[in-house]
C-alpha cells in the first residue's frame, strides 16, 4: 500500500501547487491585459473624438472574431487546453488553479 501512496501524494501536491501558481499568475496577467486594452480604447476614442482618426469598429470586430474563437472553441477553452495538456495531475492542478485565481 505504501508503494503507491507517496507518488500519489507527490503528484497531488505538485499539481495543486503548480495550479495555484498558474492561476495566480494568470489572474494578474489578465488584469494587466485588461488595463492595457482599456487604455488603448480610451486613447483611440479620444483621437476619434478630436477627429485625428476615424475608426471602423465593424471592420475591427470582423477581423478579430476568428482569432477569438480558436477554430470553433472559445479562447478560454483553448488556453485551458494548453495549460492542462499532458498533466497526470490534472485534477489537483485544476483545484489549485481555481484557488490561485481566486486569491490573485
LOKESE-741303 format. One record per residue: x, y, z of N, C-alpha, C in turn. Coordinates in steps of 0.001 Angstrom, whole numbers, plus 500000, padded with zeros to 6 digits. Example, Ala and Ser with C-alpha at 12.3 -4.5 7.8 and 13.67 -1.06 7.14 Angstrom:
! LOKESE-741303
{{513190; 494310; 507800}; {512300; 495500; 507800}; {513200; 496700; 507800}}
{{512850; 497750; 507080}; {513670; 498940; 507140}; {512900; 500030; 507870}}
This chain:
! LOKESE-741303
{{500818; 498803; 500000}; {500000; 500000; 500000}; {500861; 501260; 500000}}
{{501934; 501265; 500750}; {502789; 502439; 500813}; {503455; 502742; 499482}}
{{503624; 501733; 498644}; {504314; 501919; 497375}; {503625; 502894; 496434}}
{{502333; 503027; 496530}; {501618; 503927; 495635}; {501146; 505199; 496324}}
{{501163; 505250; 497641}; {500667; 506414; 498362}; {501599; 507621; 498191}}
{{502895; 507405; 498347}; {503849; 508513; 498262}; {503838; 509161; 496877}}
{{503920; 508380; 495784}; {503846; 509034; 494463}; {502526; 509775; 494232}}
{{501434; 509219; 494764}; {500132; 509874; 494606}; {500113; 511208; 495340}}
{{500606; 511233; 496565}; {500648; 512470; 497336}; {501561; 513487; 496653}}
{{502678; 513029; 496104}; {503583; 513933; 495401}; {502905; 514523; 494169}}
{{502202; 513683; 493415}; {501503; 514162; 492219}; {500434; 515194; 492590}}
{{499649; 514891; 493631}; {498590; 515813; 494035}; {499175; 517110; 494577}}
{{500238; 517014; 495363}; {500868; 518217; 495902}; {501460; 519077; 494814}}
{{502186; 518455; 493902}; {502792; 519200; 492796}; {501714; 519811; 491908}}
{{500681; 519033; 491636}; {499588; 519549; 490804}; {498889; 520728; 491448}}
{{498616; 520630; 492740}; {497948; 521722; 493444}; {498802; 522979; 493513}}
{{500083; 522796; 493806}; {500983; 523950; 493922}; {501169; 524630; 492568}}
{{501453; 523844; 491526}; {501649; 524456; 490207}; {500353; 525074; 489691}}
{{499219; 524456; 489996}; {497931; 525031; 489599}; {497676; 526356; 490283}}
{{497979; 526431; 491585}; {497774; 527678; 492324}; {498674; 528784; 491784}}
{{499916; 528456; 491499}; {500842; 529451; 490949}; {500368; 529920; 489573}}
{{499966; 528968; 488726}; {499498; 529326; 487383}; {498225; 530162; 487452}}
{{497297; 529808; 488330}; {496051; 530567; 488469}; {496293; 531982; 488952}}
{{497172; 532112; 489937}; {497515; 533436; 490469}; {498145; 534306; 489379}}
{{499116; 533740; 488667}; {499796; 534485; 487607}; {498833; 534836; 486479}}
{{497942; 533900; 486120}; {497002; 534135; 485033}; {496052; 535275; 485380}}
{{495583; 535323; 486630}; {494675; 536408; 487007}; {495397; 537749; 486963}}
{{496634; 537794; 487441}; {497393; 539043; 487394}; {497623; 539469; 485951}}
{{497949; 538511; 485090}; {498183; 538811; 483687}; {496915; 539330; 483010}}
{{495771; 538719; 483309}; {494526; 539177; 482692}; {494175; 540590; 483151}}
{{494495; 540932; 484394}; {494256; 542303; 484860}; {495131; 543293; 484094}}
{{496394; 542945; 483891}; {497307; 543830; 483161}; {496835; 543998; 481714}}
{{496426; 542907; 481083}; {495945; 542972; 479699}; {494673; 543820; 479626}}
{{493768; 543644; 480590}; {492532; 544422; 480597}; {492816; 545915; 480748}}
{{493741; 546261; 481614}; {494104; 547668; 481788}; {494708; 548218; 480500}}
{{495605; 547455; 479889}; {496228; 547889; 478637}; {495213; 548088; 477529}}
{{494291; 547124; 477369}; {493266; 547262; 476334}; {492333; 548429; 476622}}
{{492008; 548639; 477886}; {491165; 549773; 478254}; {491820; 551101; 477928}}
{{493109; 551201; 478225}; {493836; 552443; 477916}; {493938; 552678; 476410}}
{{494155; 551605; 475662}; {494205; 551736; 474198}; {492849; 552198; 473660}}
{{491772; 551614; 474198}; {490429; 552015; 473769}; {490180; 553492; 474072}}
{{490553; 553926; 475269}; {490367; 555332; 475639}; {491157; 556240; 474704}}
{{492395; 555864; 474409}; {493222; 556664; 473502}; {492596; 556737; 472110}}
{{492135; 555602; 471592}; {491515; 555602; 470264}; {490251; 556456; 470245}}
{{489441; 556336; 471277}; {488218; 557129; 471331}; {488528; 558621; 471426}}
{{489552; 558965; 472175}; {489944; 560371; 472289}; {490417; 560911; 470931}}
{{491243; 560109; 470245}; {491738; 560539; 468935}; {490594; 560664; 467926}}
{{489616; 559758; 468007}; {488462; 559841; 467113}; {487602; 561061; 467466}}
{{487451; 561336; 468736}; {486678; 562489; 469196}; {487295; 563797; 468697}}
{{488613; 563858; 468676}; {489323; 565057; 468218}; {489487; 565075; 466694}}
{{488919; 564079; 466014}; {488941; 563958; 464557}; {490350; 563768; 463986}}
{{491241; 563177; 464760}; {492564; 562822; 464246}; {492506; 561517; 463464}}
{{491595; 560623; 463888}; {491434; 559332; 463213}; {489948; 559025; 463076}}
{{489641; 558069; 462214}; {488288; 557551; 462063}; {488350; 556046; 462262}}
{{487491; 555511; 463095}; {487544; 554091; 463448}; {486329; 553371; 462873}}
{{486576; 552288; 462149}; {485512; 551431; 461641}; {485429; 550216; 462569}}
{{484613; 550322; 463624}; {484546; 549254; 464631}; {484006; 547951; 464055}}
{{483138; 548030; 463054}; {482619; 546814; 462421}; {483729; 546014; 461758}}
{{484629; 546703; 461085}; {485765; 546045; 460428}; {486720; 545442; 461467}}
{{486955; 546161; 462549}; {487828; 545650; 463616}; {487232; 544393; 464241}}
{{485930; 544417; 464503}; {485260; 543243; 465069}; {485311; 542050; 464134}}
{{485112; 542292; 462853}; {485174; 541203; 461873}; {486569; 540605; 461755}}
{{487598; 541446; 461866}; {488972; 540960; 461780}; {489384; 540211; 463040}}
{{488843; 540603; 464191}; {489238; 539986; 465459}; {488488; 538686; 465749}}
{{487285; 538527; 465226}; {486442; 537382; 465556}; {487108; 536022; 465323}}
{{487760; 535772; 464188}; {488368; 534455; 464001}; {489482; 534148; 465005}}
{{490157; 535169; 465492}; {491257; 534964; 466434}; {490764; 534718; 467851}}
{{489526; 535091; 468125}; {488983; 534923; 469464}; {488268; 533599; 469655}}
{{488036; 532858; 468571}; {487307; 531597; 468691}; {488209; 530376; 468613}}
{{489445; 530504; 468191}; {490380; 529379; 468206}; {489910; 528146; 467467}}
{{489392; 528290; 466266}; {488960; 527143; 465478}; {487698; 526484; 466011}}
{{486732; 527265; 466445}; {485463; 526720; 466893}; {485334; 526656; 468407}}
{{486413; 526748; 469142}; {486310; 526743; 470597}; {486641; 528129; 471123}}
{{486178; 528415; 472308}; {486410; 529745; 472871}; {487886; 529926; 473205}}
{{488277; 531175; 473335}; {489673; 531480; 473683}; {490011; 530895; 475047}}
{{489070; 530960; 475986}; {489306; 530407; 477322}; {489507; 528890; 477255}}
{{488724; 528210; 476427}; {488880; 526765; 476281}; {490217; 526419; 475649}}
{{490667; 527229; 474693}; {491963; 526983; 474059}; {493101; 527171; 475056}}
{{493020; 528217; 475878}; {494054; 528448; 476896}; {494057; 527310; 477901}}
{{492868; 526873; 478336}; {492783; 525781; 479311}; {493355; 524495; 478726}}
{{493136; 524239; 477454}; {493673; 523049; 476806}; {495199; 523064; 476829}}
{{495788; 524213; 476597}; {497252; 524339; 476637}; {497766; 524130; 478058}}
{{497091; 524750; 479041}; {497558; 524664; 480426}; {497493; 523252; 480990}}
{{496509; 522472; 480585}; {496332; 521131; 481159}; {496820; 520013; 480246}}
{{497485; 520335; 479157}; {497961; 519321; 478224}; {498962; 518382; 478902}}
{{498689; 517109; 478838}; {499605; 516063; 479280}; {499973; 516171; 480762}}
{{499037; 516617; 481582}; {499289; 516677; 483021}; {498671; 515451; 483695}}
{{499495; 514611; 484320}; {498927; 513463; 485015}; {498199; 513874; 486293}}
{{498452; 515056; 486766}; {497842; 515528; 487998}; {496819; 516615; 487704}}
{{496070; 516449; 486627}; {495147; 517476; 486145}; {494094; 517893; 487154}}
{{493560; 516957; 487932}; {492521; 517311; 488904}; {493087; 518215; 489993}}
{{494269; 517890; 490496}; {494891; 518725; 491519}; {495283; 520074; 490930}}
{{495756; 520077; 489690}; {496120; 521323; 489015}; {494891; 522215; 488881}}
{{493771; 521625; 488497}; {492537; 522386; 488320}; {492105; 523027; 489636}}
{{492109; 522250; 490703}; {491748; 522791; 492016}; {492691; 523898; 492449}}
{{493977; 523678; 492270}; {494964; 524699; 492616}; {494821; 525942; 491762}}
{{494522; 525755; 490472}; {494350; 526886; 489560}; {493186; 527765; 490013}}
{{492078; 527134; 490345}; {490901; 527886; 490790}; {491211; 528649; 492073}}
{{491877; 527998; 493008}; {492257; 528647; 494256}; {493203; 529823; 494017}}
{{494218; 529606; 493191}; {495171; 530672; 492869}; {494503; 531825; 492148}}
{{493571; 531515; 491252}; {492867; 532563; 490507}; {492008; 533393; 491456}}
{{491350; 532742; 492415}; {490522; 533476; 493374}; {491360; 534343; 494291}}
{{492538; 533857; 494685}; {493393; 534618; 495599}; {494148; 535738; 494878}}
{{494291; 535627; 493554}; {495042; 536622; 492793}; {494261; 537871; 492680}}
